Amino acid sequence: MKHEGKSFDVSLRLDAHTYLMPEGGSHEDKYIHTRGTTIVGPAWTIFDENGRECEPRPESPSIDIVVEFTPNNGSYEQSAVTEEDMNAVLAMRAYLESKL
């Protein structure tokens, strides 16, 4: 995607722990789905905020919008990012936020 003359990779990622399911459920069941513009359905986690295992508990699913700067030469082996590049990513993020 191009914005202000710079190239970006923009992706959407579902952030939901769906590997646990209610008793009697199966992996084929569609627990998470959309209802209009909303993601609904149970998502469960077995890890606390510190990454330690805990009792299963429900967790709200969310969507992450990931913005990555694509160097002009298409190479991802760039070892440093300039302040101009960082500002371009922030401008792209602000642009996407304004559309939501």
N, C-alpha and C positions, 0 to 999 in steps of 0.2 A: 504494500500500500504506500502511496506517495502522499506526503504532507509537507508543504512549504519547501519543495525541492529535495527532500530527504526520503530515503526508502526505509520502510518498517515492515516487520512481520507482526501481524496482530492475530492472536488466537483466543478462542474461548475454551475454557476448561471447566468441567463439572467438578466441584470439590464436594464429594460426598462419599462416606464410607458405606458401601452397599454390600459388603461381604457377609454381614450378619443379617439375619432375617427373623421375623417373629416365628414362634413355635408353630410347626405344621406348614410353614411356607416352603417353597422350592426355588431353585435358582432360575427357573423359567418365568416365575411371576414377575410382573413389571411393577415394582413398588414405587419407583420414582418416575413421574411423568409430568407433563405440562397441563395446566388448567388455565386456558387463556394465555396470559403473559407471565404466569406464576409457575415455579417448579414446586411440586407437591410430592409428598410421600416420605416414608420413614428412612432415615439414614442413621446408622448406629456406629458408635465407636467403642473400642475397648482400651483406649489409651487416654491418659489424662493430659493436662497442659504441659507436663514435664516429660512426656513420652513414656511414662511408666504404665504398665498394664493395670486396668481397673475393671470393675463390674461393667457390663454393657449398659450403655445409656443412649437415649435418642440424641441426635444431633441434626441441626437444620442444614440442608444442602445449600450450596451457593454456587455462583458462577464467577470464575476469575477471568478477567480480561488481561491478557499478557501482551505487552508492547515491547518489542525488541528492535533495537537499531540494527539495520542492515548496512554494513559498510558499502560505499559506492562501488568498490571493485568486486563485491559479492563474496569476499573471503571472510570467514568467521575466525580466522587465525590472527586477527588483530590483537596485539598485546596490550594496548592502552587505548583509552577512550578520552577524547578531548573534552574540555568544558563546553565547547560548541555542540558536540555530540550529545552530552548530557542534557543541555538546554533544549535540544531538538526533541529528545525523548519526552521531557517534561511538557513541551508544547503540544506534542501529539497526545499525551495523556489528557491534558486540559481540553483539547479539541474533542476527544471521545467522551469525556465527562459532560461536556456541554450538549452532546447529542442524546444522552441518557435521560 
